[in-house]
């Protein structure tokens, strides 16, 4: 079917073949090219969800550790003391 959208070639590796078999069970009667497209979209959504979960976990870790070091750990002016030895 003619399209103005960019097309790509995909080699059917054993891993892709297995994924296509699963996809065909999930979406019976769908052409293989559309199965590849659906798998790609599903994979992208899965990656987005994983990234979002990582962000939430990082934020939670930051929130849980905020303020655990008392004011004595880093006294006032400690950065200036560290930077005294830096070359200019």
C-alpha positions as CSV (number, residue, x, y, z in Angstrom):
1,X,0.0,0.0,0.0
2,X,1.5,3.4,-0.9
3,X,2.5,5.6,1.9
4,X,4.5,8.8,2.5
5,X,5.8,7.5,5.8
6,X,9.3,6.1,6.1
7,X,9.5,2.3,5.9
8,X,12.1,0.1,7.5
9,X,13.4,-3.4,6.9
10,X,13.5,-5.8,9.8
11,X,15.3,-9.2,9.7
12,X,13.3,-12.0,11.3
13,X,15.8,-13.2,13.9
14,X,14.8,-16.1,16.1
15,X,13.9,-13.7,18.9
16,X,11.7,-11.7,16.6
17,X,10.1,-14.9,15.2
18,X,9.2,-15.9,18.8
19,X,7.8,-12.4,19.5
20,X,5.7,-12.6,16.3
21,X,4.4,-16.0,17.2
22,X,3.2,-14.6,20.6
23,X,1.8,-11.5,18.8
24,X,-0.1,-13.7,16.4
25,X,-1.7,-15.5,19.3
26,X,-2.6,-12.1,20.9
27,X,-3.9,-10.5,17.7
28,X,-5.0,-13.4,15.4
29,X,-5.5,-12.6,11.7
30,X,-3.4,-9.5,11.7
31,X,-0.8,-9.3,9.0
32,X,2.9,-9.9,10.1
33,X,3.9,-6.3,9.1
34,X,1.2,-5.0,11.4
35,X,2.3,-7.4,14.1
36,X,5.8,-5.9,13.9
37,X,4.4,-2.4,14.2
38,X,2.2,-3.4,17.2
39,X,5.1,-5.1,18.9
40,X,7.2,-1.9,18.4
41,X,4.5,0.3,19.9
42,X,4.0,-2.1,22.8
43,X,7.7,-2.2,23.4
44,X,7.9,1.6,23.3
45,X,5.1,1.9,25.8
46,X,6.8,-0.7,28.0
47,X,10.1,1.2,27.9
48,X,8.2,4.5,28.8
49,X,6.6,2.7,31.8
50,X,10.0,1.4,33.0
51,X,11.5,4.9,32.7
52,X,8.7,6.4,34.6
53,X,9.0,3.8,37.4
54,X,12.7,4.5,37.6
55,X,12.1,8.2,38.0
56,X,9.6,7.5,40.7
57,X,12.1,5.2,42.5
58,X,14.9,7.8,42.2
59,X,12.6,10.5,43.5
60,X,11.5,8.3,46.4
61,X,15.1,7.5,47.3
62,X,15.9,11.2,47.2
63,X,12.9,12.1,49.4
64,X,13.8,9.3,51.9
65,X,17.4,10.4,52.2
66,X,16.8,14.1,52.3
67,X,18.2,15.6,55.5
68,X,19.7,12.4,56.9
69,X,23.1,14.1,57.2
70,X,23.0,16.6,60.0
71,X,24.6,20.1,59.8
72,X,27.8,18.8,61.3
73,X,28.6,16.6,58.3
74,X,29.1,19.5,55.9
75,X,30.0,22.6,58.0
76,X,29.6,26.1,56.7
77,X,32.3,27.1,54.2
78,X,33.4,23.5,53.5
79,X,33.3,24.0,49.8
80,X,35.5,27.1,50.0
81,X,38.0,25.0,52.1
82,X,38.0,22.2,49.4
83,X,38.5,24.7,46.6
84,X,41.5,26.3,48.2
85,X,43.7,23.6,46.7
86,X,42.2,23.7,43.2
87,X,44.4,25.2,40.4
88,X,43.1,28.5,39.0
